[in-house]
């Protein structure tokens, strides 16, 4: 499906030179989000905690976990397990951390075709950034992921200590890319009020509708009420949208 666009020039009057992506549901397979509860309950079993209680505790602690309030994965699992009435020893924690990281890897499975899209954009000399509201698992595993070699400037809420739509995240991404915010496009599926944050930061927001993944929009945390003018159904459409911006820039 062709991207929806008003075809007006970029607000800064210059062509985009960088693209900043959301991570979960944008670069990752949106349908993999449906695995999240199952993987967390598997971690609970490894910890000796009640699976349903652990799932609820992990979900309710999300705002704190993604700004590093509990430390790394090991300390986080120990804290949440104790909150659920379990007290795993070190050996049990070892197994639970390994189980948890394996589950996190399933949830961050790449979106079909996304690596080719990133490679195409890099070949066209776009700088690529990332802003993710994430807990420790992604940060700890990042260097081993298929995304790491393709993203020039990853910005993680867990490391920065604040979450979207905090303007500091967008400013940090632009600074690390070495590109003015006005020359950055922000591409995401609309959780965490990320598009309004991008707009306020001076970036041009693009919504990925995930139209081919019915039901996943309900999984977004803190969905954005702001609807960007640019909307695409999948990331393949981003290449055409960027091409049209050059034609009109």
C-alpha positions in Angstrom: 0.0 0.0 0.0 1.3 3.4 -0.9 2.3 5.7 2.1 -0.1 8.4 3.1 1.5 11.7 2.9 0.6 15.4 2.5 3.8 15.8 0.4 4.7 19.1 2.0 8.4 19.8 2.4 10.2 19.0 5.6 9.5 21.8 8.2 13.2 22.7 8.4 13.3 23.3 4.7 16.0 20.6 4.2 15.9 17.0 3.3 16.1 14.4 6.0 19.5 13.1 6.7 18.7 10.7 9.6 15.9 8.3 10.6 15.3 7.6 14.3 13.3 4.4 15.0 11.2 3.1 17.9 12.1 -0.5 18.7 9.3 -2.8 19.9 6.6 -3.2 17.3 8.5 -1.1 14.8 11.8 -2.8 14.2 10.7 -6.0 15.9 7.9 -8.3 14.6 4.7 -6.8 16.0 3.2 -10.2 16.5 6.0 -11.2 18.8 4.6 -8.9 21.4 1.9 -11.6 21.9 4.6 -13.8 23.4 5.5 -11.5 26.2 3.2 -12.8 28.8 4.2 -16.4 28.1 7.9 -15.7 28.3 7.5 -13.8 31.6 5.5 -16.6 33.1 8.3 -19.1 32.0 10.7 -16.8 33.9 8.5 -17.0 36.9 8.6 -20.8 37.0 12.4 -20.6 36.8 12.4 -18.2 39.8 9.9 -20.3 41.8 7.3 -17.6 41.7 3.6 -17.8 40.9 3.4 -17.1 37.1 0.3 -14.9 37.2 1.4 -12.9 40.2 4.8 -12.4 38.6 3.3 -11.3 35.3 1.2 -8.7 37.1 4.1 -7.5 39.1 6.3 -7.1 36.0 3.6 -5.3 34.1 2.9 -2.9 37.0 6.6 -2.2 37.5 7.2 -1.4 33.8 7.5 2.4 34.3 10.2 1.9 37.0 12.0 -0.9 35.2 12.5 1.1 32.0 14.3 3.9 33.8 16.7 1.6 35.6 15.1 1.8 39.0 15.9 -1.9 39.9 19.3 -2.2 38.2 20.2 -4.9 35.7 18.2 -8.0 34.9 19.5 -10.2 37.7 18.7 -7.6 40.4 15.4 -6.8 38.8 14.3 -10.5 38.8 15.4 -10.9 42.4 13.4 -7.8 43.4 10.2 -8.8 41.6 10.5 -12.4 42.7 10.6 -11.3 46.4 7.7 -9.0 45.7 5.8 -12.1 44.7 6.8 -14.1 47.8 9.7 -16.0 46.3 13.3 -15.8 47.4 15.5 -17.5 44.7 19.1 -18.5 45.6 22.0 -17.6 43.3 21.8 -20.9 41.4 18.1 -20.4 40.7 18.7 -16.8 39.7 21.4 -18.0 37.2 18.8 -20.2 35.5 16.1 -17.6 35.7 18.3 -14.9 34.1 19.2 -17.3 31.2 15.5 -18.2 30.8 14.5 -14.5 30.9 17.1 -13.5 28.2 16.0 -16.3 26.0 12.4 -15.1 26.2 13.4 -11.5 25.6 15.2 -12.7 22.4 11.9 -14.2 21.1 10.0 -11.0 21.8 12.6 -8.9 19.8 12.5 -11.1 16.7 13.2 -8.8 13.7 10.2 -7.6 11.7 10.0 -9.4 8.3 12.3 -7.5 5.9 13.4 -4.9 8.4 17.1 -5.7 8.2 17.0 -5.2 4.4 15.3 -1.9 4.9 17.9 -0.7 7.4 20.7 -1.9 5.0 19.1 0.0 2.2 18.8 3.2 4.2 22.5 3.0 5.3 23.5 2.4 1.7 21.7 5.7 0.9 23.8 7.4 3.5 21.0 8.0 6.0 22.2 8.0 9.6 20.1 5.6 11.7 19.1 6.1 15.3 16.9 4.4 17.9 14.9 5.5 20.9 13.5 2.7 22.9 11.6 2.5 26.2 13.1 -0.7 27.4 14.3 -2.5 30.5 17.7 -4.0 31.1 17.4 -7.1 28.9 17.7 -5.2 25.6 20.6 -3.1 26.8 22.5 -6.2 28.0 22.0 -8.1 24.8 22.2 -5.3 22.3 25.8 -5.9 21.0 24.8 -9.4 20.0 21.6 -8.5 18.2 21.3 -8.2 14.4 20.2 -4.5 14.9 23.4 -3.3 16.6 25.6 -3.1 13.6 22.9 -1.3 11.6 22.0 1.4 14.2 24.5 4.3 14.5 23.0 5.8 17.7 20.9 3.7 20.0 19.3 5.5 22.9 17.8 3.4 25.7 15.5 4.7 28.4 17.0 2.2 30.9 20.4 3.8 30.5 19.3 7.4 30.2 17.0 7.3 33.2 13.9 8.8 31.5 11.3 7.6 29.1 9.5 8.8 26.0 8.2 11.4 25.3 10.9 13.1 27.4 12.6 15.7 25.1 16.0 14.7 26.4 15.8 11.3 24.6 15.2 13.0 21.2 17.9 15.6 21.8 20.3 12.8 22.8 19.6 10.8 19.7 20.1 13.8 17.4 23.3 14.8 19.1 24.8 11.2 18.9 23.8 11.1 15.2 25.5 14.5 14.7 22.4 15.7 12.9 20.0 18.6 13.8 16.6 17.4 15.1 15.0 19.2 12.2 16.8 16.8 9.7 15.6 13.7 11.6 12.5 11.6 10.9 11.1 9.6 13.8 9.4 6.3 12.8 7.3 4.3 15.3 4.1 2.5 16.0 2.7 5.1 18.4 3.2 3.9 21.9 4.6 6.0 24.8 3.3 9.3 23.1 6.4 9.0 21.0 5.2 10.9 18.0 4.1 14.0 19.9 7.5 13.9 21.6 9.2 13.7 18.3 7.1 16.6 16.9 7.9 18.8 19.9 11.6 17.9 19.6 11.5 19.2 16.0 11.6 15.8 14.2 9.1 14.7 11.6 7.0 11.8 13.0 5.9 8.9 10.9 3.4 6.4 12.1 3.7 2.7 11.3 0.1 1.5 11.4 1.0 -2.2 11.5 -2.2 -2.8 9.4 -1.1 -6.3 8.6 -1.0 -7.2 12.4 -4.6 -6.8 13.6 -4.9 -6.6 17.4 -1.4 -5.4 18.2 -2.3 -1.8 18.6 -4.0 -2.7 21.8 -0.6 -3.8 23.2 0.9 -0.3 23.0 1.7 1.3 26.4 0.5 4.9 26.8 -0.7 5.3 23.2 -0.2 8.6 21.4 -3.3 10.7 20.8 -1.4 12.8 18.3 -1.8 11.4 14.7 1.1 12.3 12.4 0.4 13.5 8.9 2.7 10.8 7.5 1.5 7.2 8.0 2.8 4.0 6.5 1.5 0.4 6.9 4.9 -1.3 6.9 8.6 -0.3 6.8 8.9 -1.0 3.1 6.8 2.0 2.6 9.3 4.2 4.4 11.7 3.9 1.5 9.1 5.3 -0.9 8.1 8.0 1.6 11.7 9.1 2.0 12.1 9.1 -1.8 9.1 11.4 -2.2 10.5 13.8 0.4 13.6 14.1 -1.8 11.5 14.7 -4.9 9.7 17.5 -3.0 12.6 18.8 -1.0 
